[in-house]
Structure formats: C-alpha cells, structure tokens
Amino acid sequence: MRRTPGSLLIIAVLAVLGIAMSGTARAEYPVTFNFFAGIPYELTNPGGSLPGANDWACKVTAAHPDPVVLIHGTAGGAQTNWGAYAPLLANQGYCVYALTYGSLDVPWPLSAMGGMKPIPESAAQLAAFVDRVLTATGAAKVDFVAHSQGNTVGDYYIKRLGGHGKVDKFVAIAPPWLGIFGDQMNVMREFGHRLGVDADTVDSIPTMSAICQACPEMLGNSSFINALNADGVYDPTVTYTNLASNFDEGVFPSVALVPGPNVTNVLMQDGCATDFSDHLAIAGSHRAAMVALNALDPEHRNPVPCEFVPPFTG
C-alpha cells in the first residue's frame, strides 16, 4: 500500500507519542545510593512518602506477587531510612510500602524519629500496616526489608502478633537477632556488678531508656531478647537473608549472622575488602542493595559489585 506524505506524518507522530507514552509508563525514579538520601524528602514533605512508595493503588504482578514492606531502624523513619530502597524497588516493579513506627508524641522534626517506643507497641503498628497493604494489593503475603531495630520489630510481629504465614521473604540488614552489642553486654554487666551497679541498671541507662524505650529491650541477653528467641530465632515459614558488616558499631556479625535451615548469611567483606560499610552505610550502599534485590528475586540475579563502600553514607 502506497503511503502519502500525510499518512507518513501521522504515523511518525503516533510513533513519537507511543514512545513518549511508553516512556512515561516506564519512567524511573531517581536512585541515590546513600543512607541519607531520604532526608531531603522528609525536610520538604514532613511525614510524606518517598518516590515510589505507598502507592495504595499499586497492584502486584506475577513477576513480583508480594509487596515489599520497608521497616526502618532506631530513630529512622519511612523516608529518612529508605531513600535508596523505595525508588530502587519501585523501578524493579515492586509495590513498595514504608511506615514510621514507634514515634514519640512530640512536634516535628523529632516526631520523624521512629523506633522510640517499646517493640511490642511498634510491632502492633506494623501488624496494622501489613494488613492494610495486603488488603490494598490483594496479595497473600508481603516481603520484609528491615534495618537494625526494624528486624526485631518484624520478628516480634511474625512470632507474637499473628504475622506467621503473612511474610514470605525477610531481607534483614544489620539484624540484632541476639541483641545489640551481643556478648559484650555481659562484660558491661559484670563490670557494673564489680562497681556495685546491678544488671538492670546497666540495661536501662536512664537517659537512653527515657528517650528510646526500645533500646534496652534490644541489648544482648536482655530479658526481652531471650524471651523472643525462646522458641528459636527464626520462623520456619519465612526465608531469611541476613546482611552484616565487620565494621558495624553495635550489631556484630556474631549476633546478626545466626545460622538456620532457611537462612542465607552474607558478610559484606567476604570477597570485597573495600567494603567499609558500618551500621548506617550498609542500608545505603549499592553493593548491599544488589544483595537485597537478589534475595527478593533469586531467579533474576543482579551482579553484586565489589567496590569501595565508605562508612556512614554507603
């Protein structure tokens, strides 16, 4: 069929529009691999959501049937902890959700610092949030990506608040499964005992417990941690991937990389001596993020580069 110049022009215009429309559909959110990448969003939109996060109209796909819930660490929040992960996961086609739990009843910006209240209270907030995500998306289960205290909150939800059977994969970044500082807390208790200070006083440093009620609960060998682990560290129905670093200031590999039958443990320095990620950087580095993506979708693996990872920022 012979096309006239006019018809060719129309085809060209439609083609351009098609490219523009498809480009809009596939538009990617900017991703900055830096632990502090979410802070500008909180400063400009207090209490809001990161690009790609908390789209309550999002529907899961066959490729990614489980929405991902991001669970921040101590003093973190939905935006401040996940500046790299929310847009990255959304670009990969996941429905991504993040909450701020355990905030004190104080004005912003202090209200943006979550993880301050007792872990059972925070876990109850997470439980309600997960139910909302499942209802909105129609999914049967969620996946967790958690950092620091967020792992303990997620663990408590799964094992104590009815989360059993609602979580498929758990990507645990710097998880204090055996408690912050691990066995070193016993050394501190013994030192305190020799000075005439009882263990409960050591575990509940007045300033810390007044501001962060969850912090004493997470200490190594605390009554809370011991009770939570009384029936085992892990839930047998969940697949765990633990990420830890030799340079973490409080969550040491010995308390994070606890072996189990449904567990993959990743030490960030294995095979990469230039990874200096610490407790913050491990939740912002490109290298750790690729490990997380592979844990969520092991059938479509991304290369995990060995590259220089600076502390603090990642």
HELIX and SHEET records of a PDB file:
HELIX    1   1 PRO A    5  ALA A   25  1                                  21    
HELIX    2   2 ILE A   39  THR A   44  1                                   6    
HELIX    3   3 TYR A   85  ASN A   91  1                                   7    
HELIX    4   4 LEU A  110  ALA A  112  5                                   3    
HELIX    5   5 ILE A  119  THR A  137  1                                  19    
HELIX    6   6 GLN A  149  ARG A  160  1                                  12    
HELIX    7   7 GLN A  184  ARG A  194  1                                  11    
HELIX    8   8 ALA A  199  ASP A  203  1                                   5    
HELIX    9   9 PRO A  206  ILE A  211  1                                   6    
HELIX   10  10 PRO A  216  MET A  218  5                                   3    
HELIX   11  11 SER A  223  LEU A  228  1                                   6    
HELIX   12  12 PRO A  253  ALA A  256  1                                   4    
HELIX   13  13 ALA A  281  ALA A  283  5                                   3    
HELIX   14  14 HIS A  286  LEU A  296  1                                  11    
SHEET    1   A 6 VAL A  96  ALA A  98  0                                        
SHEET    2   A 6 VAL A  68  ILE A  71  1                                        
SHEET    3   A 6 VAL A 142  HIS A 147  1                                        
SHEET    4   A 6 VAL A 167  ILE A 173  1                                        
SHEET    5   A 6 THR A 239  ALA A 244  1                                        
SHEET    6   A 6 VAL A 263  LEU A 267  1                                        
END                                                                             
